[in-house]
Amino acid sequence: MAWRTWAEHAARRRGGGGGSGGGSVRQSAARGGASLPPEGGVTLADVQSGGGADVVVFGGGSFGQLGEGGAQFSLPPTALRGLRRLRVQAAACGELHTALLTAAGEVFTFGVGEFGVLGHGTEERALLPRRVEALVGEAVVALSCGWRHTAALSAHAHLYTWGHGGAGQLGHGGTIHFFLPLRLQPHAASSAPASASSDASSSAASDADADADADADAPPPPPTTTWVQVSCGARHTAALGEGALAHTWGDGEHGQLGHGETERRAHPAPRPVAELRGVRLLQIECGAHHTAAVTAGGQLYTWGSGGYGQLGHGAQQGGGVPRAVAALRHLRVVRVACGAHTLALTAQGELYSWGHGKQGQLGHGGSASEAAPRRVEALRHTRVVGLAGGHSHSLALAEDDTVYTWGAASHGELGHPIATHQPTPRALAAVRGRRLLFAACGGTHTALLLGGRHRDRERDVAESGATSDETS
């Protein structure tokens, strides 16, 4: 259950540093309170004509993951009060919790609190957005949420994780839970576990489109000290380190770590994915129990659980090492999103999906699972520019600013008036006329960052702290 936002916003600030460090990020002038006291939510009609950007949530909220102050089974699209002044610019959704990132680099979390997943030092749930005090001053630029763990990347390229650590998914070298964010230390990284040291000599894969920029026979790299991207799965984590080198850690039972192993045991420290050494990566993404990576040459690699065909290799079986998705080799993939299914966006704006389809999350009009990439025909005449995947629902943004959702809807996670599964993309009427700046899908909920009406785009972008390149 990895929940990544549609496009790796990475929350680059105007004039600030990126995930790889460099530059500075403005800090909030207010350091006093530990929590934000919004007054619940308001209907979209109340804020449609206003300026600035709004955090809009909908879907299941039984554990407070919608942040409106209650614990409702289902909630229609609702704008959260009190957040506009924080200039929220990104969000991440886990199964039952949510994290928001502000332009000042601060993190607010809410929802279920088990195993310390919210980072507040306790296991108490939070029904309203509450600032993660341990990260104040760290200038966070990106977030990711898994089942019960959370990760944050700072502008100084430091990686923090917290929450459930029973499978080693926090990467701190053990299997204990952390109730507060803890920075990954360089000594935690490893080339190979002691019990499988022979894997360190695995041959590197070479990308057919010449993505390779390093010698596959080179010795294992030293422990990573800086990070540029992170993604959380159900019980595993993947990240790009120095040189865009892929690292994984946590549960490897389904082969989702990419090390060729499928034993059910913890891998508690970051380990380079040997088969991708020398391949320049742009994105790494975790699904529930599988992982995907996009190369600079536009190729897509997948590995891990494949019982529903989510790897896209033409069969409903898993794989323990990265393998290029052959059916997409003639296309240039620019973005991938994963839940229990996989979504891929091409440079031409074409959307493909495959994997688990029982709730209609593939968008092909039925409930069958697909073992190979298939274009979403309902959007054939639409240029897609952004996407997000939850566990059983999907979201796409069209070039004309129309937002589409489809898949599971039993908790209202699609945002449509009727909570029935939607097997094909359907325009989200509730946000028509607003510009979508960011989106994240969780287990049964969705979070959007909406700007004003289309004529106010430049102002919205400026107020959200994002650059125009990041929202186009």
N, C-alpha and C positions, 0 to 999 in steps of 0.2 A: 504494500500500500504506500507507494511513494507518491507524493503529491507535489509536483512542480508546477510553477506558473507556466503560462503558454510559451512565452519567449523569454530566454534567459536575460531578464532585465538587468540582473546583477547590480541594479540600483546605482549606476554611475551618476555621480552628482555633477552638475554644471560647474566646471572649473575645479573639480575635485579628483581624487585619485580613484583608480579602478580597483578591482578585486586583487590585482597583483601589487598593490601598494602604490606609493608615489602620490604626491599632492596631499592636500588636507581636506577634511570635511568639517563643516561648521557644526559646532556643538550647541545643544539647547542651552539657553540662558537660565532656564529653570531647572534646578537640581533637587528641589525640596521633596515633594510628595512621591510616594511609591506607586500610586495608582492614579489613573485618569478617571474623573467622575462624570462620565457622560450620563445623560438622562434617558437611557434607552434608545429606541429608534423612532423614526418618523417615516411616513409614507413617502414614496418618490414624488408624489404630486406636490408635497410641501416644499421640495427642494429643486424641482425641475428647472425653475427659472433663475435660480441663484447662481452666483459665480463660484469659482473654485472647484475643487475635486472632492467627491464624497466616497466613503467606503460603503458599499451596498452589499448586504449579505442575504442569503436565502437558503432554505433547505432544513435539514434536521438540526435542532438546537437543544436536544434533551440534556446535554452536558454543559451547556453554556458556550458552545463553540461558535455561536453567532455574535456573542458579545453585546447583545442588546439589553442585558440585565435580567433575563428570564431563562427558563429551561423548557422551551416549547418543542413539541414533537415536530412541528413543521411551521415554517414562517415564509410568507411571500417576500419578494424583494423589498428590503427595508434599508433605509440609509441610517447609519449610526450617528447619533448626536455627539457633539463635542470633539470630533476628530479633525475637522477641517483646519483648525489652527496648528495642528501638528504637521501638516503637509505630508500625509501618508503617501508613499510612492510605490510600495510593493507589499505583497502578502504571500503567505504560504499556508497551506491547509494540510493538517494530518487527518487521521481517521476521526478524532473527536476533539481536536484542538486547532487553534489558529494563531498565527503570528503576523504582526504588522511591522513594517519598517518605515521609519520617518526620514524626511530629508536631512534631519540632524544626525542620522546614524543611530537612533535609539530604537529599541525593540519593545513592543507591547505584545503580550500573549494572553489568551483566555481559552476557557474550555475545561476539559478533564485535566485533573492534576496528578493522576497516578504516576508513580515512579519519578516525580519531580519534573515531568515533561515541560512544565511551563517556566521552569527556571527561577522560581520565587523562593526556593529553599524549603518548601513544604509539598505535601501531596494534595492540598486543598484545591478544589476547582475554583475557577474565576469566572464570574458571569459577566464581568465588564473588563475591557482592556486594561491591563496592568503592566506598568513598565518593569522590565527586567533590570533591576538595579545593578546587578553584577556586571552588566555590559555598558553602563553609562561611561562615556568617555572613550569607548573602544572604536567608535566610528564604523559601525556595521554597514556593509554594503550589499549583503545577500543573505537570504534565509532559505531553509528547507525543513520540512516536517515529515516524519515518518509515522509509524503506528503509535509509538510512545516515546520517540526520541526526536530531538530538535538539533539543528546545526546552524551556526552563524559564521559568516566570513567577514573579516574586518578589512578596512582600507589599507591596513598594514600587512595584508595577506596572512593574517593569523586565523586559524580555524578553531572555533569553540563548539563543543557538543555537550549535551546533557540529557537526562531522562533515563529510560530503560537501557541497561547495558548488559543484560543477561546473555546475549549472544556475541558480545564484544563489539557491538555496533557503534559504541562511542569512541573507540580507537585509542583508549588510554592504557592499553596493555592488560586489562583485567575484565571481569564480567560483573562488576558491581554497578549499581545505579547512582547517578549523580543528580542531586536536586538543584544544583547551581551550575552555570556554565563553567566549563574547564577547558583551558586552551590545550590543544594537542602539542606535545613537546617533540622536538626532533628525534629524541632517542626512542620514541614510541614506534617510529616507522621501522619496517624490516623488509629485507629482500625476500625472505622465505622463512616459514616457521621451522623450528629445529627438527620437527618430525617429518618435514618434507623438503629438506634442503636441496635435494636433487632437482627440484623444480626451478631452482635459480638459474639453471643452465638451459632452460627452455628456449627454443629458437623464436625470434621475433617474427611477427607477421609483416608482410610488406604490402602496402596499399597499391592496387593496380593503377591508381591515378597519380602515382609519385608523391604521396603524402610523406613518405619516409624522408627524414632529415637527420638521421643518426645511424651509426653503425650498429647493426643487429648483434654483432659479435662483441660489442663493447662490454666491459665489466658492469655488474649491477651498479646503479646510481647510488650515491650516498643518501642517507635519510633526508626526506623532504623537510625543508624549513619554511617554505612559503607555499601558499595555496591560492588558486585562482577561481575555483568553482567547486560546488558541493551539491550532492543530491542524496536524499534519504529514502530508503525502501522500507519495507515492513520491519525487517530485522537486520538490514545491512546498509552500508553507506558507501558511496563512491565519490571520489573527488579528483580534480585535476591539480597536480602539483607543478613544480617548476618545469618549464619546458613543455607544459600541457601533457605531462605524463600521467596516465590513469593509475589511480590507486583504489583499492577496495578493502573493506574489512567488515567483520560481523558474521552473520550466519551464512554458511556456504553449502547448506544441505542440498539446494537445487542447482548448484553450479553457478549461482549468480555473482560470485566473486571473480570468476574468469580464470582461476588458477588450475583448472582441470580436475578439481576435487569436488566430491559431492557428499562427503561425510557430514553427519550432523554433529558438528562441534564448533566451538567459538574460534574465530580468528580475530583476536582483540587488538591488533595493531595494523596500521596501514601497510599494504604490500603492493608494489608495482605490478600491474598486469603485464606479464612478460610478453604475451602475444601481441600487445599493442606498443611495445617499445619501438621507437623509431617512426611511429605513425603520428602525425600532427593532428590533434583533436581540437574541435571547437566546442563540443558539448558532451557531457556525460549525464545520463539520466537513469534513475532507478524506478522500476516498476515494483509491484508487490514483491515478487520473487524472481525478477529478471532485470537485466541491465542492458542499456543501449548506449552507443556512442556514435557521434557524427564527426567525420573527418573533414579536414580543410578542403579536400577534393570532392566533398559531397557524397561520400560513401557512408552507409549505415552498417554498423556492426551490432549484433545482439548476442546475448548468452544468458544462461540460467534456465529457469522453469519454462517449459514449452508445452505443458499438458493441454492448453487450449489453442496452441498454434501461435502464441504471442511472439515467438522469435522470428516468424515470417519465412522460415526455410522450407515450407511446403509439407511439413509433417507435424503432428501433435506430439512432439518429443523435445526434451531439453537438450542443452549443450553446455559443457563445462568450460569451454574456451570461446573467445570472441570469434565470430564468423560473419563475413560480409553477407548482407541480404542480396542474393543474386538477382532477384526479381526487380530490384531498384537500381541496379548498376548503370542502366542507361539514363538515369535521371540524376539530378543534383539535389540531394537532400540538404536542407538548411536547418531543420529543427525537428526534434522528436519529443513526444510526450507519452508517458506510460502510466497505466494503472494495472488492471489485470488484463489489459489489452494494450495495443501500441498504435500510435498515430504518428504519421510522418508527413512533413510539409516540404514541398519542392520549391526550387527557386522560381518556378513558373506559377506558383500559387496553387498547385494541385495538392489535394489532400488524399492520403491513403490510410487505410486502417486494417487491422487484423488482430486475431487473438480472441479472447472471451467476448461472446456477443449475446449472451442470454437475455440481457435487459435492453438490447437494441443499441448498445453503446458504440457499435461499429458504424452505424448510420446507413446500412445497406438495405433497410426495409424489413428485415426479419430478425430472428433471434439465434441464428446459427453462428457458431464460431468459425473463424477463417484461419487457415494455416499459412496463407500467403497474402502479401499486400494486395489490396483491392481498392481501386479508386472510389471515393464517395461520390456516386453519380448525382446525387441531389445537389451537389455543389460544383458540378462540372462547368457550368457557365458563370461561376463566381470565382474571383481571384481571392484566395485565402491568404491572410497576412499574419495570423496568429492563432495559436491553439493551446488548449489545456486539457489534461486528462485526470479525472478522478478515478476511484476504484471501479465504478460502473457507469459513469457518465462522462460526456465529452462536451467541449466548447470550442467554437471557432469564431474568429473575427474576420469579416470580409473587408475588402478594400474600400467598399462604400460605407463602412462603419456599422454594418448590420452585424449583430451578435446572434449566433446560432447555438442552441444546446440540444442534446439528444441523449437517449439512454435511460437509465433508471430514474424514476421520478416519485417513488413511494413516499419520500420525505419532502418533496417539493424542491429538490436540488436543481431542477431545470429552470425554475422560475416562471413556469407557465401556470395559468389559473387552475387547470385540471391536473392532478397528480397521478397521471398514468404514464407508463413507459412510452417513450417516443423513439421509434426505430429509425427515423430519418431526421436530419437537421431541421429545426424549426426556429424561425426568427423569434427573438426574445422581445416581445412587444413592450414589456415593462420598462425597457431602457432605450426605446426608440427616441431618437433626437438627442441623446447624450453620447459623448465620445468615450469609448472604452480605452482607458490608459493602461490597465493591468488586470489580470484575472488569475485566479487560483481555484482549483477544484479539490475537494477532500473526499472523505468517505461517503458522506451523504449531505454535504453542504458545499456552497460556492461563495467566493468573495470576489467582488469587483471593485475596481477604482474607476469611478466615472467622473469625467470632466463635464463642463457645461455643454451648451449646444454647439453645433459644429462651427458656427462663426467665431466662437470664442476659443478655438483650439490653441493658439499660441499662448494666450493667457493661462489656460489650463495647464499646459505643459510646464510653463514657468513656475506656476504655483505648486505643482506636484514635485518639482525638483528634478524632473527628467529632461533629457534633451530630446529634440524633435526626432533625431535618428532612432531613439529608443522606442518611440511610439508609432513608428511608421512601418 
